[in-house]
Amino acid sequence: MPGTNLTREEAQRRAALLTVDAYEIDLDLSGAQEGGTYRSVTLVRFESAEEGAETFIDLVAPAVHEVVLNGKHLDAAAVFRDSRITLKHLRQGLNELKVVADCAYTNTGEGLHRFVDPVDDQAYLYTQFEVPDARRVFASFEQPDLKATFQFTVKAPSGWTVISNSPTPEPKDDVWVFEPTPRMSTYVTALIVGPYHAVHSAYEGPDGQVVPLGVYCRPSLAEFLDADAIFEVTRQGFDWFQEKFDYAYPFAKYDQLFVPEFNAGAMENAGAVTIRDQYVFRSKVTDAAYEVRAETILHELAHMWFGDLVTMEWWNDLWLNESFATYTSIACQAYAPGSKWPHSWTTFANQMKTWAYRQDQLPSTHPIMAEIRDLDDVLVNFDGITYAKGASVLKQLVAYVGMDAFFEGVQAYFKRHAFGNTRLSDLLGALEETSGRDLKNWSRKWLETAGINILRPVIDTDANGVITSFAVKQEAPALPAGAKGEPTLRPHRIAVGFYDLDDAGKLVRTERVELDVDGELTGVEAVVGKRRPAVVLLNDDDLSYAKVRLDEESLRAVVAHLGDFTESLPRALCWASAWDMTRDGELATRAYLDLVLSGIAKESDIGVVQSLHRQVKLAVDLYGAPDWRETGLARWTEATLEHLRAAAPGSDHQLAWARAFAATARTDEQLDLLAALLDGSETIEGLVVDTELRWTFVERLAATGRFEAAEIASEHERDRTAAGERHAATAMAARPTAEAKAEAWASVVESDKLPNAVQEAVISGFVQADQRELLAPYTEKFFAAVKGVWESRSHEMAQQVAVGLYPSLQVSRETLEATDAWLASAEPNAALRRLVSESRSGVERALKAQAADR
């Protein structure tokens, strides 16, 4: 619909015309248990800079009953079209608008999402408004720079709880009247409604500050809710952020609500953060999962200042919002007293950075500060550049200006712009004042250009192994075909680390030099005259954002001793470099497998171990030569079983190896073992086959034809929960029969009835690397259907299909040709074109890697 896609120019015109004062929103959710629609009444007061001007307010609703502007009733049928209500003949100064509508509950995770828990048959509601979905619940000027106060009144079923941005009041006759919020953007307002279970506490800060804290989940998850651990991380975040930001927490309370069927990790609604309830762990998980959850908690807490208190003017600064929250959340984990995860920069290098490097080599790569022309642009921009590259570059900026100067600038920024809207230049200006550094050139090269640099050491030694010259060579590879922009050499603040083997055979750092690298070649005089070490590691401590290559001598030492680094971060940097070389076709997949098999037993960081599990499986499935693939999978599966049996009983490593084995078990003997572990006829000391691990085994047994519908249904009977429903859907779709695939395809592509989380589960089961031939006919079906799905579904639902069902496993020239023909003829909009082009790039990369592996 043409009116749904707000452009930047429209937003700028509306912001120049209007100042929004206050919303009063009255919602009747008393029928939420039944679903359908609900009555939404919006009263909004706003000021117009011009007499007689025209503008519009946003609303997505099945029916609009009443539109009253300044006391005059307008013809609702005439003024409401394409998600907009046209407002003409505004008064200069104060205007008042009332809109009465029927809005719809959703099952897509957008707007007001409604979920019925199969355990208690109760409905649970929550809102998700970023980017433009407050308009699905109330009439709103839906753009971040039209801030206002919000006063919610909600009628809910008896016995339910209602949580919003303001403190929760006592209800009267099941009506909850909240106090007005501070000024905020529409997209961070929130309502969470239902018979939720709650645990309450408080944060007690310096100077007598008390912030009420709440943690909520569905009653069916209450036995698994480790609220004390969540409060502990939250309090550490409050302590660290308030000290670093020098600005007291700006809202009246802080609730964290674990909600069902959430599309993202979490959402920074002011004082009422929603988090996916998979983070309430109902089975054993490794410490890496707790670390990721803690980072999510801290990320959303950081947003209370950066995003909610001070908000971007328009979505082209989304990157700064997300990058700042990512950088500071990981810094908090690394540096806050008492943190359980002081190694968080290892996790960042191992996971976030590899995501960024992958995204930055796609044809859709873009500058960190992206050009956001409209809402369609921003909806596909929650990507590895916006989050991970942006945070990497912020880490580089901190190294460039110094941490103290960085946070002094941030403090000035918060004080200057509290409850307002800003642009990037506002933050950079504050950082220039506190650091004394001119950041214009830095900003231009880092934030306004796309692509990635490669750093290589250039080392000469004499006959005795003493360094006679040392330089860092910087390269700017050509951008991917179709990407906009030019290759750019950038200023990098990096450390160079020297590592040698000690008497115990461990690789220890013996030298560290920190310097600015700029241009094509930068000499490092400080190491000339020193003996050449076993390993020279550029970008030690991971200060900058660049692909790093090892010289030949260092590479030989790393291949022999990668597991022998005493510290986790240099190991992670070497693992990441090897993975990157494999993806680039510089290291054969079989050589990467050899490297992992030789070093993973010595890898202590469980997050790195689990990443290596995923990467090996992906490499063998997609990057290995097809005629070698089965050999590689056999080697890997045998290794996973050996490590499973050798792991310490009950350890995180044991659980991780059990999952890795289940992901790839293939011989009759291996599948027999999975079945025996499932039914208890065989055990491995310390390995508890709990609910989630059972499903991991069931899904593999289904995908290999060992389990049919009856066995899956029996397993579902054991776990009549929402999670059980999703796992059963995955297992059913995973079965290796034409009938199972047709049924799964129809449920996702030919019908739009599945809720978001179940649709995602079906897609996950449908796509099985062992079933390429079975899935081959769906390449043509995908291209025949994807545009229609895109145009008829909400963004989240359509994106799941467009990305999840693209034929990524069909690594062939034919897939590239089919994609190119579709791109040329289908005339998709820019967002869909981008997603399909990104998937095409993955096939192209896999073809190149397979050729290298041969």
Secondary structure, DSSP 4 states (H G I P E B T S, - for coil): -GGGS-BHHHHHHHHHHEEEEEEEEEEE-TTTTT-SEEEEEEEEEEEESSTT--EEEE---SEEEEEEETTEEE-HHHHEETTEEEE-SPPSEEEEEEEEEEEE-BSSSSEEEEEE-TTT--EEEEEE-TTTTGGGTS-B--STTS-BEEEEEEE--TT-EEEESSPPPPPBTTEEEPPPPPSB-GGG--EEEES-EEEEEEEE-GGG-EEEEEEEE-GGGGGG--HHHHHHHHHHHHHHHHHHH-S---SS-EEEEEETT-SSSEE--TTEEEEEGGGS-SS---HHHHHHHHHHHHHHHHHTTBTTTBEESSGGGHHHHHHHHHHHHHHHHHHSTT-S-TTHHHHIIIIIHHHHHHHTTSTT---SS----BHHHHHT--STIIIIIHHHHHHHHHHHH-HHHHHHHHHHHHHHHTTSEE-HHHHHHHHHHHH----HHHHHHHHS-----EEEEEEEE-TTSBEEEEEEEEE-PPPPTT--S------EEEEEEEEEE-TTS-EEEEEEEEEEE-SSEEE-GGGTTSBP-SEEEEEETT-S--EE---HHHHHHHHHHGGGBSSHHHHHHHHHHHHHHHHTTSS-HHHHHHHHHHHGGG---HHHHHHHHHHHHHIIIIIS-HHHHHHHHHHHHHHHHHHHHHSPTT-HHHHHHHHHHHHH--SHHHHHHHHHHHHTSS--TT----HHHHHHHHHHHHHTTS--HHHHHHHHHH--SHHHHHHHHHHHHHSSSHHHHHHHHIIIII---S-HHHHHHHHHHH--GGGHHHHTTHHHHHHHHHHHHHHHS-HHHHHHHHHHSS-TT--SHHHHHHHHHHHHHS---HHHHHHHHHHHHHHHHHHHHHHHH-
